[in-house]
Amino acid sequence: MIDPYNVERTDFEESHLLSKMKKQVIVARIWESVLEETSELYAVTTFDLGDSEVYNQVKEDYNLVRNTIIGKGFSALSGKLGVYVQPRTKGAGHGSTSRAFYARVPFLTKLVFSNFTLKNDEFKTE
């Protein structure tokens, strides 16, 4: 969850978001159908955010959220903010006032394709 009091007062380098990202584990699974009744665990690897283009963009996204909270207030947060991470509503349906950071598709694509390669039509960990 995004705690506006904490985010407003915390630089990215000390943030809960960065702390969580340093502990990421990527799990690749092969699912049998859209019902997802069963799936096969294919591979598990870690992700190092490091000091990279990805790190810099996530930091920019965090700072955009932080500056929005400082300048316009928590209610001004929108899922339209951010390139790799976005502040989206958390909880059931419309009307929810709580927010959390969620990974956007471009970020997930970077996570998956920087840690797995496609060989012989199958993903392999590097």
N, CA, C and O atoms as a GROMACS GRO file, in nm:
protein
  504
    1MET      N    1   0.084  -0.118   0.000
    1MET     CA    2   0.000   0.000   0.000
    1MET      C    3   0.089   0.124   0.000
    1MET      O    4   0.199   0.124   0.054
    2ILE      N    5   0.038   0.228  -0.061
    2ILE     CA    6   0.109   0.355  -0.060
    2ILE      C    7   0.062   0.432   0.063
    2ILE      O    8  -0.055   0.470   0.073
    3ASP      N    9   0.153   0.454   0.154
    3ASP     CA   10   0.127   0.535   0.272
    3ASP      C   11   0.172   0.678   0.240
    3ASP      O   12   0.292   0.705   0.234
    4PRO      N   13   0.077   0.768   0.217
    4PRO     CA   14   0.115   0.903   0.173
    4PRO      C   15   0.210   0.973   0.271
    4PRO      O   16   0.299   1.046   0.227
    5TYR      N   17   0.191   0.954   0.399
    5TYR     CA   18   0.279   1.016   0.500
    5TYR      C   19   0.422   0.968   0.481
    5TYR      O   20   0.516   1.047   0.482
    6ASN      N   21   0.438   0.838   0.463
    6ASN     CA   22   0.570   0.778   0.446
    6ASN      C   23   0.633   0.819   0.313
    6ASN      O   24   0.749   0.861   0.310
    7VAL      N   25   0.559   0.808   0.203
    7VAL     CA   26   0.613   0.840   0.071
    7VAL      C   27   0.654   0.987   0.064
    7VAL      O   28   0.759   1.019   0.007
    8GLU      N   29   0.574   1.074   0.121
    8GLU     CA   30   0.605   1.217   0.118
    8GLU      C   31   0.738   1.248   0.187
    8GLU      O   32   0.808   1.342   0.148
    9ARG      N   33   0.773   1.171   0.287
    9ARG     CA   34   0.891   1.198   0.368
    9ARG      C   35   1.011   1.107   0.338
    9ARG      O   36   1.114   1.117   0.405
   10THR      N   37   0.998   1.020   0.240
   10THR     CA   38   1.102   0.920   0.215
   10THR      C   39   1.157   0.929   0.073
   10THR      O   40   1.082   0.919  -0.024
   11ASP      N   41   1.287   0.947   0.062
   11ASP     CA   42   1.354   0.943  -0.068
   11ASP      C   43   1.346   0.801  -0.123
   11ASP      O   44   1.331   0.704  -0.048
   12PHE      N   45   1.357   0.790  -0.255
   12PHE     CA   46   1.348   0.660  -0.321
   12PHE      C   47   1.448   0.560  -0.263
   12PHE      O   48   1.414   0.443  -0.242
   13GLU      N   49   1.571   0.604  -0.238
   13GLU     CA   50   1.676   0.514  -0.191
   13GLU      C   51   1.643   0.450  -0.057
   13GLU      O   52   1.698   0.345  -0.023
   14GLU      N   53   1.554   0.512   0.019
   14GLU     CA   54   1.513   0.459   0.149
   14GLU      C   55   1.369   0.407   0.148
   14GLU      O   56   1.315   0.374   0.253
   15SER      N   57   1.308   0.401   0.032
   15SER     CA   58   1.166   0.369   0.020
   15SER      C   59   1.134   0.221   0.038
   15SER      O   60   1.219   0.134   0.016
   16HIS      N   61   1.011   0.197   0.077
   16HIS     CA   62   0.959   0.061   0.088
   16HIS      C   63   0.953  -0.004  -0.050
   16HIS      O   64   0.976  -0.125  -0.064
   17LEU      N   65   0.922   0.075  -0.153
   17LEU     CA   66   0.917   0.024  -0.290
   17LEU      C   67   1.052  -0.034  -0.331
   17LEU      O   68   1.058  -0.146  -0.381
   18LEU      N   69   1.161   0.040  -0.312
   18LEU     CA   70   1.293  -0.009  -0.349
   18LEU      C   71   1.331  -0.130  -0.265
   18LEU      O   72   1.389  -0.226  -0.316
   19SER      N   73   1.298  -0.127  -0.138
   19SER     CA   74   1.328  -0.240  -0.051
   19SER      C   75   1.262  -0.368  -0.103
   19SER      O   76   1.325  -0.474  -0.105
   20LYS      N   77   1.137  -0.358  -0.146
   20LYS     CA   78   1.066  -0.475  -0.200
   20LYS      C   79   1.127  -0.520  -0.332
   20LYS      O   80   1.138  -0.640  -0.358
   21MET      N   81   1.167  -0.425  -0.414
   21MET     CA   82   1.224  -0.461  -0.545
   21MET      C   83   1.359  -0.530  -0.531
   21MET      O   84   1.398  -0.608  -0.618
   22LYS      N   85   1.429  -0.504  -0.426
   22LYS     CA   86   1.559  -0.570  -0.403
   22LYS      C   87   1.540  -0.716  -0.366
   22LYS      O   88   1.637  -0.792  -0.364
   23LYS      N   89   1.417  -0.756  -0.335
   23LYS     CA   90   1.389  -0.892  -0.292
   23LYS      C   91   1.308  -0.969  -0.396
   23LYS      O   92   1.247  -1.071  -0.363
   24GLN      N   93   1.306  -0.922  -0.520
   24GLN     CA   94   1.222  -0.985  -0.622
   24GLN      C   95   1.270  -1.124  -0.662
   24GLN      O   96   1.389  -1.150  -0.676
   25VAL      N   97   1.174  -1.209  -0.679
   25VAL     CA   98   1.197  -1.341  -0.736
   25VAL      C   99   1.102  -1.353  -0.855
   25VAL      O  100   0.983  -1.324  -0.844
   26ILE      N  101   1.155  -1.396  -0.968
   26ILE     CA  102   1.072  -1.410  -1.088
   26ILE      C  103   1.043  -1.558  -1.108
   26ILE      O  104   1.134  -1.641  -1.115
   27VAL      N  105   0.916  -1.589  -1.119
   27VAL     CA  106   0.872  -1.727  -1.138
   27VAL      C  107   0.806  -1.737  -1.274
   27VAL      O  108   0.710  -1.666  -1.303
   28ALA      N  109   0.858  -1.825  -1.357
   28ALA     CA  110   0.798  -1.851  -1.488
   28ALA      C  111   0.720  -1.982  -1.478
   28ALA      O  112   0.770  -2.082  -1.428
   29ARG      N  113   0.598  -1.977  -1.526
   29ARG     CA  114   0.517  -2.099  -1.523
   29ARG      C  115   0.449  -2.116  -1.658
   29ARG      O  116   0.424  -2.020  -1.730
   30ILE      N  117   0.419  -2.238  -1.688
   30ILE     CA  118   0.347  -2.272  -1.810
   30ILE      C  119   0.207  -2.313  -1.767
   30ILE      O  120   0.190  -2.412  -1.695
   31TRP      N  121   0.107  -2.238  -1.811
   31TRP     CA  122  -0.027  -2.271  -1.770
   31TRP      C  123  -0.101  -2.340  -1.883
   31TRP      O  124  -0.078  -2.314  -2.001
   32GLU      N  125  -0.189  -2.429  -1.844
   32GLU     CA  126  -0.257  -2.519  -1.937
   32GLU      C  127  -0.372  -2.453  -2.013
   32GLU      O  128  -0.396  -2.485  -2.129
   33SER      N  129  -0.443  -2.362  -1.948
   33SER     CA  130  -0.559  -2.299  -2.012
   33SER      C  131  -0.587  -2.165  -1.944
   33SER      O  132  -0.526  -2.132  -1.842
   34VAL      N  133  -0.680  -2.090  -2.002
   34VAL     CA  134  -0.715  -1.961  -1.943
   34VAL      C  135  -0.783  -1.976  -1.807
   34VAL      O  136  -0.789  -1.880  -1.731
   35LEU      N  137  -0.833  -2.094  -1.776
   35LEU     CA  138  -0.894  -2.118  -1.646
   35LEU      C  139  -0.789  -2.130  -1.537
   35LEU      O  140  -0.820  -2.118  -1.418
   36GLU      N  141  -0.665  -2.154  -1.576
   36GLU     CA  142  -0.551  -2.166  -1.485
   36GLU      C  143  -0.575  -2.268  -1.373
   36GLU      O  144  -0.537  -2.245  -1.258
   37GLU      N  145  -0.636  -2.378  -1.407
   37GLU     CA  146  -0.659  -2.482  -1.308
   37GLU      C  147  -0.529  -2.552  -1.268
   37GLU      O  148  -0.512  -2.592  -1.153
   38THR      N  149  -0.438  -2.565  -1.364
   38THR     CA  150  -0.308  -2.624  -1.334
   38THR      C  151  -0.200  -2.547  -1.411
   38THR      O  152  -0.228  -2.486  -1.514
   39SER      N  153  -0.079  -2.552  -1.359
   39SER     CA  154   0.034  -2.492  -1.430
   39SER      C  155   0.160  -2.566  -1.390
   39SER      O  156   0.167  -2.629  -1.284
   40GLU      N  157   0.260  -2.555  -1.477
   40GLU     CA  158   0.388  -2.620  -1.451
   40GLU      C  159   0.489  -2.512  -1.415
   40GLU      O  160   0.502  -2.412  -1.487
   41LEU      N  161   0.561  -2.531  -1.305
   41LEU     CA  162   0.668  -2.440  -1.269
   41LEU      C  163   0.783  -2.463  -1.366
   41LEU      O  164   0.837  -2.573  -1.374
   42TYR      N  165   0.820  -2.359  -1.439
   42TYR     CA  166   0.922  -2.375  -1.542
   42TYR      C  167   1.060  -2.330  -1.494
   42TYR      O  168   1.159  -2.401  -1.514
   43ALA      N  169   1.066  -2.213  -1.430
   43ALA     CA  170   1.195  -2.162  -1.385
   43ALA      C  171   1.175  -2.057  -1.276
   43ALA      O  172   1.070  -1.994  -1.268
   44VAL      N  173   1.277  -2.041  -1.194
   44VAL     CA  174   1.277  -1.938  -1.090
   44VAL      C  175   1.413  -1.870  -1.094
   44VAL      O  176   1.516  -1.936  -1.101
   45THR      N  177   1.411  -1.737  -1.089
   45THR     CA  178   1.536  -1.662  -1.087
   45THR      C  179   1.516  -1.533  -1.009
   45THR      O  180   1.402  -1.494  -0.982
   46THR      N  181   1.624  -1.469  -0.973
   46THR     CA  182   1.615  -1.340  -0.904
   46THR      C  183   1.631  -1.228  -1.005
   46THR      O  184   1.677  -1.251  -1.117
   47PHE      N  185   1.594  -1.109  -0.965
   47PHE     CA  186   1.608  -0.991  -1.050
   47PHE      C  187   1.686  -0.887  -0.973
   47PHE      O  188   1.650  -0.853  -0.860
   48ASP      N  189   1.793  -0.837  -1.033
   48ASP     CA  190   1.874  -0.734  -0.970
   48ASP      C  191   1.841  -0.601  -1.036
   48ASP      O  192   1.876  -0.578  -1.151
   49LEU      N  193   1.774  -0.515  -0.962
   49LEU     CA  194   1.739  -0.384  -1.015
   49LEU      C  195   1.864  -0.304  -1.046
   49LEU      O  196   1.868  -0.226  -1.141
   50GLY      N  197   1.968  -0.325  -0.964
   50GLY     CA  198   2.098  -0.264  -0.989
   50GLY      C  199   2.092  -0.114  -1.008
   50GLY      O  200   2.000  -0.048  -0.959
   51ASP      N  201   2.188  -0.060  -1.077
   51ASP     CA  202   2.193   0.081  -1.110
   51ASP      C  203   2.187   0.091  -1.261
   51ASP      O  204   2.289   0.106  -1.328
   52SER      N  205   2.068   0.082  -1.312
   52SER     CA  206   2.048   0.069  -1.456
   52SER      C  207   1.941   0.166  -1.504
   52SER      O  208   1.887   0.245  -1.427
   53GLU      N  209   1.912   0.157  -1.633
   53GLU     CA  210   1.804   0.236  -1.691
   53GLU      C  211   1.672   0.203  -1.621
   53GLU      O  212   1.589   0.292  -1.598
   54VAL      N  213   1.652   0.077  -1.587
   54VAL     CA  214   1.530   0.035  -1.518
   54VAL      C  215   1.523   0.101  -1.380
   54VAL      O  216   1.420   0.155  -1.341
   55TYR      N  217   1.634   0.095  -1.307
   55TYR     CA  218   1.641   0.159  -1.174
   55TYR      C  219   1.605   0.307  -1.186
   55TYR      O  220   1.523   0.358  -1.109
   56ASN      N  221   1.666   0.375  -1.281
   56ASN     CA  222   1.642   0.519  -1.297
   56ASN      C  223   1.496   0.550  -1.329
   56ASN      O  224   1.442   0.648  -1.280
   57GLN      N  225   1.432   0.466  -1.413
   57GLN     CA  226   1.292   0.491  -1.447
   57GLN      C  227   1.200   0.463  -1.328
   57GLN      O  228   1.106   0.538  -1.305
   58VAL      N  229   1.228   0.357  -1.254
   58VAL     CA  230   1.146   0.328  -1.136
   58VAL      C  231   1.160   0.443  -1.035
   58VAL      O  232   1.063   0.483  -0.971
   59LYS      N  233   1.282   0.494  -1.021
   59LYS     CA  234   1.305   0.609  -0.932
   59LYS      C  235   1.225   0.731  -0.979
   59LYS      O  236   1.163   0.800  -0.898
   60GLU      N  237   1.226   0.758  -1.110
   60GLU     CA  238   1.147   0.868  -1.165
   60GLU      C  239   0.998   0.849  -1.137
   60GLU      O  240   0.928   0.943  -1.100
   61ASP      N  241   0.950   0.727  -1.156
   61ASP     CA  242   0.808   0.697  -1.130
   61ASP      C  243   0.774   0.721  -0.984
   61ASP      O  244   0.671   0.781  -0.953
   62TYR      N  245   0.860   0.674  -0.893
   62TYR     CA  246   0.839   0.695  -0.749
   62TYR      C  247   0.835   0.845  -0.718
   62TYR      O  248   0.747   0.892  -0.646
   63ASN      N  249   0.931   0.919  -0.773
   63ASN     CA  250   0.937   1.062  -0.746
   63ASN      C  251   0.818   1.136  -0.804
   63ASN      O  252   0.773   1.235  -0.746
   64LEU      N  253   0.765   1.090  -0.917
   64LEU     CA  254   0.643   1.149  -0.973
   64LEU      C  255   0.526   1.130  -0.876
   64LEU      O  256   0.450   1.223  -0.851
   65VAL      N  257   0.513   1.009  -0.822
   65VAL     CA  258   0.408   0.982  -0.724
   65VAL      C  259   0.429   1.068  -0.599
   65VAL      O  260   0.336   1.130  -0.548
   66ARG      N  261   0.552   1.071  -0.552
   66ARG     CA  262   0.586   1.149  -0.432
   66ARG      C  263   0.554   1.298  -0.452
   66ARG      O  264   0.492   1.361  -0.367
   67ASN      N  265   0.597   1.353  -0.565
   67ASN     CA  266   0.572   1.494  -0.593
   67ASN      C  267   0.424   1.524  -0.612
   67ASN      O  268   0.378   1.633  -0.579
   68THR      N  269   0.350   1.429  -0.666
   68THR     CA  270   0.205   1.446  -0.680
   68THR      C  271   0.140   1.453  -0.543
   68THR      O  272   0.054   1.538  -0.519
   69ILE      N  273   0.181   1.365  -0.453
   69ILE     CA  274   0.127   1.367  -0.316
   69ILE      C  275   0.160   1.499  -0.249
   69ILE      O  276   0.074   1.560  -0.187
   70ILE      N  277   0.286   1.544  -0.262
   70ILE     CA  278   0.329   1.670  -0.198
   70ILE      C  279   0.256   1.790  -0.258
   70ILE      O  280   0.210   1.877  -0.185
   71GLY      N  281   0.246   1.795  -0.391
   71GLY     CA  282   0.191   1.913  -0.458
   71GLY      C  283   0.040   1.917  -0.470
   71GLY      O  284  -0.020   2.024  -0.461
   72LYS      N  285  -0.022   1.801  -0.491
   72LYS     CA  286  -0.166   1.799  -0.519
   72LYS      C  287  -0.246   1.716  -0.421
   72LYS      O  288  -0.369   1.726  -0.416
   73GLY      N  289  -0.178   1.632  -0.343
   73GLY     CA  290  -0.248   1.549  -0.247
   73GLY      C  291  -0.265   1.406  -0.295
   73GLY      O  292  -0.258   1.378  -0.415
   74PHE      N  293  -0.288   1.317  -0.200
   74PHE     CA  294  -0.301   1.174  -0.227
   74PHE      C  295  -0.414   1.144  -0.325
   74PHE      O  296  -0.402   1.052  -0.406
   75SER      N  297  -0.521   1.219  -0.318
   75SER     CA  298  -0.637   1.193  -0.405
   75SER      C  299  -0.607   1.222  -0.552
   75SER      O  300  -0.683   1.180  -0.639
   76ALA      N  301  -0.497   1.292  -0.581
   76ALA     CA  302  -0.460   1.322  -0.719
   76ALA      C  303  -0.386   1.207  -0.787
   76ALA      O  304  -0.359   1.213  -0.907
   77LEU      N  305  -0.353   1.102  -0.711
   77LEU     CA  306  -0.284   0.987  -0.772
   77LEU      C  307  -0.375   0.919  -0.872
   77LEU      O  308  -0.496   0.907  -0.851
   78SER      N  309  -0.313   0.874  -0.981
   78SER     CA  310  -0.389   0.811  -1.088
   78SER      C  311  -0.308   0.696  -1.147
   78SER      O  312  -0.185   0.700  -1.146
   79GLY      N  313  -0.375   0.595  -1.196
   79GLY     CA  314  -0.309   0.485  -1.262
   79GLY      C  315  -0.241   0.525  -1.392
   79GLY      O  316  -0.168   0.446  -1.450
   80LYS      N  317  -0.264   0.648  -1.437
   80LYS     CA  318  -0.200   0.698  -1.558
   80LYS      C  319  -0.057   0.746  -1.531
   80LYS      O  320   0.020   0.768  -1.625
   81LEU      N  321  -0.021   0.761  -1.404
   81LEU     CA  322   0.114   0.805  -1.369
   81LEU      C  323   0.213   0.690  -1.381
   81LEU      O  324   0.178   0.574  -1.359
   82GLY      N  325   0.335   0.723  -1.417
   82GLY     CA  326   0.443   0.624  -1.416
   82GLY      C  327   0.460   0.549  -1.547
   82GLY      O  328   0.364   0.523  -1.619
   83VAL      N  329   0.587   0.515  -1.575
   83VAL     CA  330   0.622   0.438  -1.694
   83VAL      C  331   0.635   0.290  -1.661
   83VAL      O  332   0.581   0.205  -1.732
   84TYR      N  333   0.707   0.258  -1.553
   84TYR     CA  334   0.728   0.119  -1.512
   84TYR      C  335   0.643   0.079  -1.392
   84TYR      O  336   0.598  -0.036  -1.384
   85VAL      N  337   0.620   0.170  -1.299
   85VAL     CA  338   0.531   0.142  -1.186
   85VAL      C  339   0.426   0.253  -1.177
   85VAL      O  340   0.454   0.370  -1.204
   86GLN      N  341   0.307   0.213  -1.140
   86GLN     CA  342   0.196   0.307  -1.134
   86GLN      C  343   0.125   0.296  -0.999
   86GLN      O  344   0.122   0.188  -0.940
   87PRO      N  345   0.068   0.408  -0.951
   87PRO     CA  346  -0.013   0.402  -0.829
   87PRO      C  347  -0.158   0.373  -0.865
   87PRO      O  348  -0.229   0.460  -0.915
   88ARG      N  349  -0.201   0.251  -0.841
   88ARG     CA  350  -0.337   0.210  -0.875
   88ARG      C  351  -0.418   0.187  -0.750
   88ARG      O  352  -0.365   0.166  -0.641
   89THR      N  353  -0.549   0.191  -0.768
   89THR     CA  354  -0.636   0.160  -0.656
   89THR      C  355  -0.613   0.017  -0.610
   89THR      O  356  -0.584  -0.072  -0.690
   90LYS      N  357  -0.627  -0.002  -0.483
   90LYS     CA  358  -0.610  -0.134  -0.424
   90LYS      C  359  -0.742  -0.168  -0.357
   90LYS      O  360  -0.801  -0.086  -0.287
   91GLY      N  361  -0.788  -0.289  -0.379
   91GLY     CA  362  -0.913  -0.327  -0.318
   91GLY      C  363  -1.021  -0.349  -0.422
   91GLY      O  364  -0.997  -0.337  -0.543
   92ALA      N  365  -1.137  -0.380  -0.374
   92ALA     CA  366  -1.247  -0.418  -0.462
   92ALA      C  367  -1.309  -0.298  -0.532
   92ALA      O  368  -1.352  -0.202  -0.467
   93GLY      N  369  -1.314  -0.304  -0.663
   93GLY     CA  370  -1.394  -0.214  -0.744
   93GLY      C  371  -1.368  -0.066  -0.732
   93GLY      O  372  -1.270  -0.022  -0.673
   94HIS      N  373  -1.458   0.008  -0.790
   94HIS     CA  374  -1.450   0.154  -0.791
   94HIS      C  375  -1.483   0.209  -0.653
   94HIS      O  376  -1.555   0.147  -0.575
   95GLY      N  377  -1.431   0.324  -0.626
   95GLY     CA  378  -1.458   0.388  -0.498
   95GLY      C  379  -1.354   0.360  -0.393
   95GLY      O  380  -1.358   0.418  -0.285
   96SER      N  381  -1.259   0.270  -0.422
   96SER     CA  382  -1.153   0.241  -0.326
   96SER      C  383  -1.063   0.362  -0.314
   96SER      O  384  -1.030   0.425  -0.415
   97THR      N  385  -1.022   0.396  -0.194
   97THR     CA  386  -0.935   0.511  -0.173
   97THR      C  387  -0.791   0.471  -0.147
   97THR      O  388  -0.702   0.556  -0.149
   98SER      N  389  -0.766   0.345  -0.121
   98SER     CA  390  -0.628   0.302  -0.098
   98SER      C  391  -0.558   0.281  -0.231
   98SER      O  392  -0.621   0.252  -0.333
   99ARG      N  393  -0.426   0.297  -0.229
   99ARG     CA  394  -0.346   0.283  -0.350
   99ARG      C  395  -0.226   0.194  -0.320
   99ARG      O  396  -0.183   0.182  -0.206
  100ALA      N  397  -0.172   0.132  -0.426
  100ALA     CA  398  -0.050   0.052  -0.416
  100ALA      C  399   0.027   0.069  -0.546
  100ALA      O  400  -0.029   0.107  -0.648
  101PHE      N  401   0.157   0.042  -0.540
  101PHE     CA  402   0.238   0.044  -0.661
  101PHE      C  403   0.218  -0.088  -0.735
  101PHE      O  404   0.224  -0.196  -0.676
  102TYR      N  405   0.194  -0.078  -0.865
  102TYR     CA  406   0.179  -0.195  -0.951
  102TYR      C  407   0.276  -0.184  -1.067
  102TYR      O  408   0.303  -0.074  -1.115
  103ALA      N  409   0.329  -0.297  -1.110
  103ALA     CA  410   0.418  -0.300  -1.226
  103ALA      C  411   0.336  -0.288  -1.353
  103ALA      O  412   0.233  -0.353  -1.368
  104ARG      N  413   0.383  -0.206  -1.444
  104ARG     CA  414   0.320  -0.193  -1.575
  104ARG      C  415   0.378  -0.298  -1.670
  104ARG      O  416   0.484  -0.356  -1.642
  105VAL      N  417   0.311  -0.324  -1.781
  105VAL     CA  418   0.353  -0.425  -1.878
  105VAL      C  419   0.498  -0.403  -1.926
  105VAL      O  420   0.573  -0.500  -1.932
  106PRO      N  421   0.540  -0.279  -1.960
  106PRO     CA  422   0.679  -0.263  -2.005
  106PRO      C  423   0.782  -0.306  -1.899
  106PRO      O  424   0.888  -0.357  -1.933
  107PHE      N  425   0.750  -0.285  -1.773
  107PHE     CA  426   0.840  -0.326  -1.666
  107PHE      C  427   0.843  -0.479  -1.655
  107PHE      O  428   0.950  -0.539  -1.642
  108LEU      N  429   0.728  -0.541  -1.660
  108LEU     CA  430   0.722  -0.687  -1.655
  108LEU      C  431   0.794  -0.748  -1.774
  108LEU      O  432   0.861  -0.851  -1.760
  109THR      N  433   0.782  -0.686  -1.890
  109THR     CA  434   0.854  -0.734  -2.008
  109THR      C  435   1.004  -0.728  -1.984
  109THR      O  436   1.077  -0.822  -2.017
  110LYS      N  437   1.051  -0.618  -1.928
  110LYS     CA  438   1.195  -0.606  -1.896
  110LYS      C  439   1.236  -0.713  -1.796
  110LYS      O  440   1.341  -0.774  -1.812
  111LEU      N  441   1.155  -0.735  -1.694
  111LEU     CA  442   1.188  -0.835  -1.593
  111LEU      C  443   1.202  -0.973  -1.655
  111LEU      O  444   1.300  -1.043  -1.630
  112VAL      N  445   1.105  -1.011  -1.734
  112VAL     CA  446   1.104  -1.146  -1.791
  112VAL      C  447   1.215  -1.162  -1.894
  112VAL      O  448   1.293  -1.257  -1.886
  113PHE      N  449   1.223  -1.071  -1.989
  113PHE     CA  450   1.316  -1.091  -2.100
  113PHE      C  451   1.460  -1.059  -2.064
  113PHE      O  452   1.551  -1.093  -2.140
  114SER      N  453   1.484  -0.994  -1.951
  114SER     CA  454   1.624  -0.974  -1.909
  114SER      C  455   1.673  -1.093  -1.828
  114SER      O  456   1.793  -1.106  -1.805
  115ASN      N  457   1.583  -1.179  -1.784
  115ASN     CA  458   1.622  -1.293  -1.702
  115ASN      C  459   1.600  -1.428  -1.769
  115ASN      O  460   1.650  -1.530  -1.722
  116PHE      N  461   1.525  -1.430  -1.878
  116PHE     CA  462   1.498  -1.554  -1.951
  116PHE      C  463   1.525  -1.530  -2.098
  116PHE      O  464   1.504  -1.419  -2.148
  117THR      N  465   1.571  -1.632  -2.167
  117THR     CA  466   1.586  -1.624  -2.311
  117THR      C  467   1.502  -1.732  -2.375
  117THR      O  468   1.477  -1.837  -2.314
  118LEU      N  469   1.459  -1.707  -2.495
  118LEU     CA  470   1.377  -1.804  -2.567
  118LEU      C  471   1.469  -1.888  -2.655
  118LEU      O  472   1.531  -1.836  -2.749
  119LYS      N  473   1.478  -2.016  -2.625
  119LYS     CA  474   1.561  -2.108  -2.702
  119LYS      C  475   1.475  -2.227  -2.742
  119LYS      O  476   1.411  -2.290  -2.659
  120ASN      N  477   1.476  -2.257  -2.870
  120ASN     CA  478   1.396  -2.369  -2.922
  120ASN      C  479   1.249  -2.356  -2.879
  120ASN      O  480   1.186  -2.454  -2.838
  121ASP      N  481   1.197  -2.235  -2.888
  121ASP     CA  482   1.057  -2.205  -2.853
  121ASP      C  483   1.027  -2.230  -2.706
  121ASP      O  484   0.911  -2.250  -2.670
  122GLU      N  485   1.128  -2.230  -2.620
  122GLU     CA  486   1.108  -2.244  -2.476
  122GLU      C  487   1.192  -2.141  -2.404
  122GLU      O  488   1.301  -2.107  -2.450
  123PHE      N  489   1.142  -2.090  -2.290
  123PHE     CA  490   1.219  -1.996  -2.209
  123PHE      C  491   1.324  -2.072  -2.129
  123PHE      O  492   1.296  -2.179  -2.075
  124LYS      N  493   1.444  -2.018  -2.122
  124LYS     CA  494   1.552  -2.072  -2.041
  124LYS      C  495   1.607  -1.959  -1.954
  124LYS      O  496   1.614  -1.845  -1.999
  125THR      N  497   1.645  -1.990  -1.832
  125THR     CA  498   1.709  -1.890  -1.748
  125THR      C  499   1.852  -1.874  -1.794
  125THR      O  500   1.916  -1.968  -1.841
  126GLU      N  501   1.902  -1.752  -1.781
  126GLU     CA  502   2.040  -1.726  -1.824
  126GLU      C  503   2.136  -1.749  -1.710
  126GLU      O  504   2.256  -1.732  -1.727
   0.00000   0.00000   0.00000
